[in-house]
Amino acid sequence: MKKLFSAGLCLCIVYFGVGQTKTKTISLFNNKLTMQLPPDVTLMTDEQVQIKYHKTPDKNTYFYSDHDADFSIVFSVMAENVKEEDLVKNKSGLISQFSAKGYKLEENEVRKVSNHNFIVVSFYSEVPDGRVFNKRFYAVADGELVMVAFNCTEATQGKRKPEIDSCINSTEIM
């Protein structure tokens, strides 16, 4: 019986080890922020950004997505000369923009990640093709307020929500 149990335990360990999703590391904003991304997410071309977001990329914003843009991540510098201790103090001002636009926040918290405070919010938005799940976090990296916005179609959120949380929890600020 012990041998059977040991063999079963070994199979479970191998099974769960094989099932782990590989990730890739990106570094942005002069290496001030690093994050693990799902392997199917790549930097969008200027043309892809124009089609999806109707804007031209600038030096303070990075756009990533999967091959069909059902899942995307936008990294952006929102403000300069910001202190991390002021982030939590000004949380209500940051999140008031969502209620002003009529979004109902599903999540609204301060989360400690790698010894830094992050403000994390999530909500749904409506688009012509259906609903989109949005999750954002705000953090301070080297005196800059950084926003990282994730979004995915409602159809893909079952797969993407855990990946989004993994991305957030993998974030390191230098």
N, C-alpha and C positions, 0 to 999 in steps of 0.2 A: 504494500500500500504506500509506503514511504517513497519507493522508487517511482511509482505512478504519479504521486503528488509532485515530486521533484521534477519529473519530466513535464508535467502540465505547467508548472511554474516557469520552467525554462521556455516553453513554447509561448506563454503569455508575455514574458519579457521580450522575446524575439519579435513577436507580433506587434507589440506596442512600440518597440524601437524602430521597426521598419515603417510603421505608420506615421512617424513624425514628419512634419512638413519642413522642408529646407527653407531657409530664408537667405536674404542677402543684405549686407550692411551698406547704408549710404551715409555720407557725411556732407552736411550742408553748412552754409553761412560761415565759410572759412574754418571748417571743422569744429564749430561751436556746438553743433547738434548732430548726433548720430542716431540711427534707428535701423532696426531690422524690418525689412519689407518682405512680403510674399514673393516668391520667385517669378511669378507671372506679371509683376508690375515693373514698368520701365518708364523712363523719362519721355514725356510727350514731345512731339515735334511742334514747332511754332504753328504749323498748319492745323494740327490736331487741337491745339489750345484755342485757336481762332474759331474752329468749328464748334467745339463743345462749350467754350466760355465766352465767345464773342469778344475776345480781348487779345492784345499782343503781350507776350511775356516780357517782364522787366527783370532787372538785376536782383530784385528783392523777393522774387516769387519763383517757385519751382513747381511744375505740374507733372504728376506721375499717374499712370493708369494701366489697367490690363488691356489686352489686345482689342477688345470691343468697347472700351470705355464704360462698361457697366459698373466698374469700381474705380474710383480715383482718389488721389491724395494731393492736396495743395498745401505747400509750405510757404508761409509769407511773413515778412517782417512788418509789423503793424505800427510800431513806434520805437523811438530811440530814447536813450537816457532814462531807462526805467529800472527801478530797484525791485528785486524779488520780493522784499517785504511789503512793497506797495501793491503787488499783484492781488493778494488776498483781501487787502483793505478796500480795493476798488472793484471787487468781484461784482457787486450789484450793478455798477456802471457798465461793465463789460457785457453782462447778460441781459441788461434791459433792452438791448437792440433786438433780441429775439421776440420778446413780448410786444415790442413796438411794431414788429412786422407780422404779428399774429400767430407766431409759432408757439405751440405748447411744448414746453421742455419735458422730455421723458427722463432726463438725467441732468443733474446740476450739482456738482460736488467739487470739493478740493481734494485732490489725490496727491499723495507723496510718491514720487517716482525718482529713484536714484538720488535721494536726499534733496529733491527740489519740489516745490509746490507747483502743481498744475491745476488749472481750472478746467474741468471737463463737463461738457454739455452735449446732449443729444436731442434730436427732434426729427420729425418727418416733414417733408415739403412735398407739395403737389407739382407735378409737371404734366404736360399733355399726355404722356404715355403711362402715367400712374404715379405712385408714391415713391419717394426717395428717402432712404434712411441717411441721416447726417449725424456725424459725431465730430466734435472739435475739441481741441485743447489749446489752452494759452499757457505759455511759460516764458520765463525771462532767461535769455542766453546772452551773456556778456553785455548786459545793459540794454538789450533789445527785446521788445515784446514780440514773441513769435507765436503765430497761430498755425496750427496744423489741422486741416479740415479733411475728413474722410467722407465719402458718400458712395452709396451703392443702391442699385435698384432693389425694390422690395422683393423681387424674385430671387436675388442672390444674397440677401441679408443673412439667411441661415448659415451660410458658409463664411460670409465676410465679417459678421459681428465678432466672432472669436479672434479672427485675424487682426481686426482693428484693435482690440484690447491688447493683443500680443505686441502689436507695433507700439502702442502707447507705453506699455510696461517695459519695452526694450529701449526706450529713449534714454539717451545719456546727454547731459549738458556739460560742456567743458568750461 
